[in-house]
Amino acid sequence: MKRLYRSKTERILGGVCGGIGVHLDVDPIIIRIVWVVLTRLSLGIGIVAYIVCWIIIPEEQGVPTVAPVHE
């Protein structure tokens, strides 16, 4: 059974949408767009839901965090 984790590689903020996208085998950008649309339609409840998911969903293990490239 596949478990839901916050992504370390497909992340912009907390890795929630990236983790959901990886779990559902959907491009994380699609998940982010849907999340933004639902947040706007629900008067911001999606922000609270994102924070709750950020706290509850564990971060994936064994994958190195992507470090920013410094030139």
C-alpha positions as CSV (number, residue, x, y, z in Angstrom):
1,M,0.0,0.0,0.0
2,K,1.4,3.4,-1.0
3,R,1.7,5.9,1.8
4,L,1.2,9.7,1.6
5,Y,4.3,11.8,2.3
6,R,5.3,15.4,1.8
7,S,7.7,15.5,-1.1
8,K,11.3,16.7,-0.7
9,T,11.9,17.1,-4.4
10,E,8.5,18.3,-5.7
11,R,8.1,21.1,-3.2
12,I,7.5,24.9,-3.4
13,L,6.5,25.6,0.2
14,G,5.9,22.5,2.4
15,G,5.8,19.7,-0.1
16,V,2.1,18.9,0.5
17,C,0.9,19.4,-3.1
18,G,4.0,17.7,-4.4
19,G,3.4,14.7,-2.1
20,I,-0.3,14.4,-3.1
21,G,0.7,14.6,-6.8
22,V,3.3,11.9,-6.4
23,H,0.9,9.7,-4.4
24,L,-1.9,10.1,-7.0
25,D,0.5,9.8,-10.0
26,V,-0.6,13.3,-11.2
27,D,1.6,16.3,-12.0
28,P,2.0,18.3,-8.8
29,I,1.3,21.5,-10.8
30,I,-2.3,20.2,-11.5
31,I,-2.7,19.7,-7.7
32,R,-1.4,23.2,-7.0
33,I,-3.8,24.8,-9.5
34,V,-6.8,22.8,-8.1
35,W,-5.7,23.8,-4.5
36,V,-5.5,27.5,-5.4
37,V,-8.9,27.4,-7.1
38,L,-10.6,25.6,-4.2
39,T,-8.9,28.0,-1.7
40,R,-10.2,31.0,-3.6
41,L,-13.7,29.5,-3.9
42,S,-13.8,28.6,-0.2
43,L,-12.7,32.0,1.0
44,G,-9.3,30.8,2.2
45,I,-10.2,27.6,4.0
46,G,-7.6,25.9,1.7
47,I,-4.8,27.8,3.5
48,V,-5.9,26.4,6.8
49,A,-6.2,22.9,5.2
50,Y,-2.7,23.2,3.7
51,I,-1.2,24.1,7.1
52,V,-3.0,21.2,8.8
53,C,-1.7,18.9,6.1
54,W,1.8,20.3,6.5
55,I,1.7,19.4,10.2
56,I,0.0,16.0,9.8
57,I,1.6,14.4,6.7
58,P,5.1,13.1,7.4
59,E,8.0,14.2,5.2
60,E,9.4,11.5,2.9
61,Q,12.5,9.8,4.2
62,G,15.7,8.8,2.3
63,V,15.5,11.4,-0.4
64,P,18.0,14.2,-0.1
65,T,16.6,17.7,0.1
66,V,17.3,19.7,-3.1
67,A,19.7,22.5,-2.3
68,P,19.6,25.8,-4.2
69,V,22.4,26.2,-6.7
70,H,24.9,29.0,-5.9
71,E,27.0,30.6,-8.6
